[in-house]
Amino acid sequence: MNALTSAAPSPAGRSRRGWAISLRDVGRARAGVPVLENIDLEIEPGGIVAVVGPSGCGASTLLRVITGAERPDAGTVTIDGRTGAAAPRVVEVRDRTPVARFGRVRAAILAAARRAGTADPDAEAERLGALVGLGAGDRLVHRLSHGDRQRWAVARALASRPRALVLDDALAALHTSARAETRDRVVRELRATGVTTLWVTRDTAEAAAVADHLVVMDQGRIAAQGRPDEVFARVGDLAVADLLGPVSAVPGIVEGAVVEVWGQELPLAAAASDGHCEVVVRPEQVVLVGDGAPGVDAVVEETIFLGSVRRSTVLTADGDRVVVEHAPDQRLDDRAHVRIALASGPMSVRPIG
């Protein structure tokens, strides 16, 4: 068995209460330019909050304010009921952790476990190295690949038994399959030990997979937040929706609690005024259907193979460009004629004009 599949579970009795983290009206500027504005965020003890957004959205600055590396210019950051210099230290793992002062892989993890007062630090170092998929423990840290340095940094952080942890693209260098498996193991460890966690990632699928609470940031502000399924399902702002992946906007008509689009009547995700609207459509909400089924005819413009799915862009008979996700074995040639429909909903809409 490889290291990932043979990693032992977290020892019984290690669960402990993480710290509550609260940000109230937090702001931060550099050279007079705001990089964080009016940030309000509540993180429950042991909760996992994922933060997503484009480059420059302010997510990394948000983490630096929480860890105390930067002080906010406005508002209050409260950790475990304490603020300012009295607030306890939050452990941080960045995309690139400085490694010059560390020696060998296992020794560094072992030292962190000993400082944390772990009952059996040797066993804990071995367990956490296996959990993140590290191989031989006698390697020098500075000779590790970027991906293995990230694994090591996460293992070392977990060995310190943190009450709160921030992960800033901490597994970004791992290739897709290893990243998903390592991520899932780390999340299970965080939940088992009750660590309050902020997880910054550019991968919206990863954010949805790990989080209890999802935060979407843009231009230094929180554009949307809530339970991941609700944020994905209820976003009616196209600009926000686009931050979560490709979206399309197609015309519809709201009447009561339903919206009519492509000859279908679908439930609304949230109350909206009657009349013409734009329906926000995510690729996973669109399905390919047979001739004669409710929906709209379309022509395939482009198809991209993404491994687990294919993503096709189609142009409908009404002139709307729509992105569709479908099974990888369902090949669509360019200029092929298809018929598409929307899944059962609920649908997010926004008024026209």
N, C-alpha and C positions, 0 to 999 in steps of 0.2 A: 504493500500500500504506500502511496506517496505521503508526503508530510501533511498536505492539506486534509486528506481523507482520514488520516490516522490521529489527528490532533485530539487530545483528551478534552472532555468537557470541563467547564469551570468547576472547581471543587465546591462541594456543598458548603453552605454557610458563608459564602463570600459576598452574598447580596448585602448592599449597604445603601443608605439613602444618599442620593446625589443632592447637590445644592440647587435651590431655586435661583433663577436669574431673571432680573427685571430691568428693562430699559424704558424710561419715560421721557418722551420728547427730546431724545438725544440728537445733538447736532455736532458736526465737526467740519472745519474749513481749513484749507491750505492756501496760503498766499491770497486770502480773501475769497477764494473760490469754494463754495460748499461741496463737500464730498459725502456728507451724511446730513439729512434733514428730517426733523420730526419723526424720529424712529421710536415707535412704541412696540415693545415685544415682551411677552411673558412666557417663560420656559419653566414648566413644572419640574420638580425634582425627579430625576430619572428619565425625563423626556428626551426624544431625539428630534431636533429641529434641523431640517435641510434648507439651505439657502441657495437659490439659483438666480442667474442673471447674466447679462452679457459682460464682456470685458469692460472694466471701468465702472461697474454698477455700484461699487461701494462695499461689496461683501467682505473683501479682505480688510478694509478699514474698520468695518463693524467688528470683526474678530479681534483686531488690535485694540479697539476700545474695550472690549469685554475682557481681554487678557491683561489690560493695564499698560500695554506697550505705548498707547496713546491715550491722552485724557480728552474727554469730550469738551467742546467749547460751550455747550448748552445741555441741559437735561441731567438726568441722574442714571447711573448704572449701579444696581444693587445686586450683590451676590451673597447668598445665605444671610440676608438681612443686613449686610454691611456695605458701606459705600466708601469711595475714595481709597486712601492709603490703608484703611482698616479692612478692606475687602480681601478675601482669601485669594490665593494664586490659582489661576485656571491653567491647566496643562494644554500646550499647543503642539500640533504636528503640522508642519507646512509641506508644500510640494517639495521643496529642497531644504532639508534640515542640515545645518553645518555639522560636519563630522570630524574635523581635524583633531579635536581633543580626545576622541574616543579611540580605543585600541581594537580589541577583538569583539566580534558580534555577541557571543554568549556572555562574555565578561561584563559588557555594558548593560545587558538586560538583567543579569544577576545582581549587579551593583544597585540598580534601581529597585529590584525586589527586596534586597536587604535593607535599603534605606526606608522602604515602606513598612518594614516590620513583618514581612510575610513569614509564616511559621516554617515553611520549607522552601527557601528561596531557590535552591538548586532545581527542585522539581518544578517550581513555578516558571523559572527561566526556560527550562526544557519544554514545558507545556505551551508557553506563549510563542516560542520560536516555531514550534510545530503548527500552532494555530494560524499564524500568518504565512506559513509555507516556506520558511527559511530552511536551508540545507545545513551543511556542516557549520558548527558553531565556532570553529577556530579561525575563520577567515577574518582578515582585517576589514574594519568597517569602510575605510576610505577606498578599498579596492572592490567594493560591491558595485554592481550595476545600479542605475538610477532606480529601477523597480525594486530591487532587493534592499536598497537603502530605505525606500519607503516602507517596505515590510518591517525592517528592523526598527525604524523610528516609531511605528505604531506599536510594535511589541514592547519596546522600551517604555513608551508612555503608559501602556496598560499595566506594566509591571510596577509602576509607581503608585498604583491603586488610586487614581484620581477620583475626586468627587464631581469634577466638571472637566470637560475635554472639548477642545475645538480642533477640527480636522479641516485643513484648507487644501483641497485637491490632493489629499494625502495618499490616494491610491492611483492617481492619474497616469503614472508611468507604467502600470501593469497592462499586459495585453488583455483583450476582452474577456476570455474565459477565466483566466486566473484572477482578474480583477473582480468579477462577479462572485466567484467562490470565496475569495479572501474577504470581500465586503460582507457577504452573508455571515461568515464566521465571526467577523469583528462585531457586527450588529448583535448577534446572539450573545456575545461576551458582554457588550455594553448593557444589554437588557438584563442579563443574569446578575450583573454586579451593580445595577442601578445607577450608572454614570450618566449625569446630565450632559448632553452632547449637542454641539452645533457642527453640522456637516456641510461644508461648502463644496459644491461641485458644479461643473458646467453640463453635466449629463442629467437631463430632466428625468429619464427613466430611472436612473440610480436614485435621484432625490425622492421620487415617488416610492421606490422600493424600501428605503431605509427609514423614512420619516413618519413621526406621529403628526407633525405640524410642518407645513411647507410655506416658505417665505419666498416670494418673487420680488427681486430688487431691480430697479432701473433708475439710473441717474441720481443715485444717492438716497432714493426713497423706497419705501416698501410699497410696491404696486398692487400686491395682493398677498393674502395669507390665510391659512386655514388648514383643515384636514386635506391631505393630498387629493383624494377623489373629488372633494367638493371644489377645490381650486381648479382642477382640470375640467370639471363638468359645468361649472357655473360662471366661468369667465366670459363676460359679454364685451369686454373691451378688446378690440382686435390687437392693439399694440401690446397689451399684456398677454393675450393668448399666444401671440407670435413668439414671445419669450419662452414659451413652453414647447415650442416645436412648430412645424408648418401648419398653418390654418388656411381655410378658404372662407370667403364671405359670399353667400348666395341670397337672392331676394326671397322674401316670404311674406305672409300676411298673418298677423296675430288676431285671433278672435277668441276672447275669453281665456281659457287656460291652455289653449293649443295654438300651434303655428302651422299654417299650411305651406308646404314647400314641395315642389316636384310632384304635385298631386297627392301627397301624403299629409295626414294630420298627425302631428306629434306633440307630446306634452312639453310644456315649457319648464326650464330649470328654475326660473324665478318669474314672478309676476311682471307683466309688461303691458303697455298701453295697446289697445286695439289699433290696427292699421298696418301699413306697409313697414317692413323692417329688413334688416340684414341678419341672416342666420349664420352664426359662427360654427364652422364645421371642421372638426379634426379628422385626420386621415383614418383613424380607427373607427370613426362613426359611419364611414361610407362602405357600402358593400356592392359587389357585382351581382346582378340578378339576370334572370332570363328574359327573353322577349315577352312582352305582354304584361309583365309584372309592374306594379306601381313604381314610378321612378322617372328617369330622364335618359334619353339617348346621348351618347358622347363618343368622341374620337380620341384615341390615345396619342399623346404628343411625345411622351418620354417615359421610360421605365428604368428604375435603378434597383439593382439587387443588393440587399442589405444583410444577407445571410439568413436571418430567421424570418424575414418578410421581403416582399418586393413592394416598392413605392412607385406608383404611376401617377403622372400628371395627365389629366384628361380635359378636353374642352367640350362642354355640354352644348346641346342644340340651342340653348338659350344664350350661349356666349360666355358662360361662366367657367373659369379655370378652377379645377378641383383636384386635390391630392387624395389618392386612394391607396390604402395598404391592403395587400392580399397575400395569399399563401405563396411561398417561394416556388412551389411546383406549378403555379398558375402563371404561365408565361403570356405576356401580351406584347404583340408586335407593334411598332410605331405605325400610326394611321389605322390601327384596327378599330372596328366599330364595336362598342360595348354599351351595356345599359347599367346605370348605377342607381342606387337608392340609399336612403338613410336608415340606420338602425333605429331601434325603438325609442331612442331618446333617453333622458330629457335633453332639450336643445336650449342653448344660450342664444339670445338675440340682442340686437341693439337697434334703436330707432334710426331712421334715415334722416340725414340732415342735421 
